[in-house]
Amino acid sequence: MWILDRYHKKISAWKFRCLSLGGRVILAQLVLNQLVVYWAYLYYLPASIIQSMNKLTENFIWGGQAGQKKYHLSTLSNISMLKCCRGWGLLDLRIFRRALLWKTLWRGIFENGLWSNIVQKKYLRGKDLSFWLRKERIGSSIGSPIWLSLRKIGKFFLVNLIWQFQSRKRILIGRDQFMSGAEVIVVQNPLLKFLHRKGLFNWDSLIGGWLGPIPL
């Protein structure tokens, strides 16, 4: 609730009756939207708090005050679109909070540094990302509030990871998504039965023993 108090404090200090619509939009972009950035990097803020902040921002833009209602000429989903898409470039905090947490999680998994060392050793426990990807969850289920917040958005993070073919890398046909941008490769029944007979296999040796058409 103290984040909402910061919103109220900022808005009450502005005499928005003397501001044009464009001036209120600029203040909302550069001040209101930035109040939440640091905390959204670390915690998955509750939906009720995000909704309240979005509502305060909308009321401020359209000139609403306490006890006075103003008609909103557009919805937040419209004005939060990019300017090239005829929006005003405002941030929709419902989407922005996920993007910030994804960035924190990405840095912890793929980059080098103190945070990534903590994630790898304490939470991923030294296992490769492919191990957690196929379990459809990331890391330990216990940890700090920051880590637990990251796990909440883990499923959205995992479904958008795709594989790139490289030497000495294992893939799962029919499950892993690839760099081609297509959906998961669909394996036809004759080849699927052949895979079951082979069990674990190496891709090169499999193709060498398969006489039918390759569905790629």
Residue pairs with C-beta under 8 A, 6 or more apart in sequence:
1 49
3 35
3 36
3 39
3 45
3 49
3 53
4 49
4 52
4 53
4 56
6 35
7 32
7 35
7 53
7 56
7 57
8 56
10 31
10 32
10 35
11 32
11 56
11 60
14 27
14 60
16 23
16 24
16 60
16 63
17 63
19 27
21 61
24 60
24 61
24 63
25 61
25 79
25 88
25 90
27 60
28 57
28 60
28 61
28 90
29 89
29 90
29 91
32 53
32 56
32 57
32 60
33 57
33 90
33 91
33 93
33 96
36 45
36 53
36 93
36 96
36 97
37 100
39 45
40 93
40 96
40 97
40 100
40 101
41 100
41 101
41 103
41 104
42 104
42 146
42 149
43 145
43 146
43 149
44 97
44 101
44 149
44 150
44 152
44 153
45 93
45 97
47 94
50 93
50 94
50 97
51 94
53 93
54 76
54 92
54 93
54 94
57 76
57 90
58 64
58 72
58 76
59 65
59 70
61 79
61 90
62 70
62 71
62 72
62 73
63 70
64 70
76 90
76 92
77 92
78 87
79 87
79 88
79 90
80 87
80 88
80 89
80 90
80 91
80 92
81 87
81 88
81 89
82 89
83 89
98 153
98 156
101 149
101 150
101 153
102 153
102 156
102 157
104 115
104 150
105 138
105 150
105 153
105 154
105 157
106 157
107 113
107 115
107 116
108 115
108 116
108 118
108 119
108 120
108 123
108 150
109 116
109 119
109 120
109 124
109 129
109 138
110 116
119 139
119 147
120 126
122 140
122 143
123 138
123 139
123 140
123 143
123 147
124 132
124 138
124 139
124 140
125 139
125 140
129 161
130 170
132 138
132 139
132 158
133 158
133 161
134 172
134 175
136 155
136 158
137 151
137 154
137 155
137 158
138 150
138 151
138 154
138 157
138 158
139 147
139 151
139 154
140 147
141 151
161 177
162 176
162 177
162 178
162 179
162 181
163 169
163 171
163 176
163 177
163 178
163 179
164 178
164 179
165 171
165 178
165 179
171 178
171 203
173 185
173 187
173 195
174 184
174 185
174 186
174 187
174 192
175 184
176 184
177 183
177 184
178 185
185 215
185 216
186 215
187 195
187 215
188 215
190 212
191 210
191 212
191 215
194 210
195 201
195 206
198 206
198 209
207 214
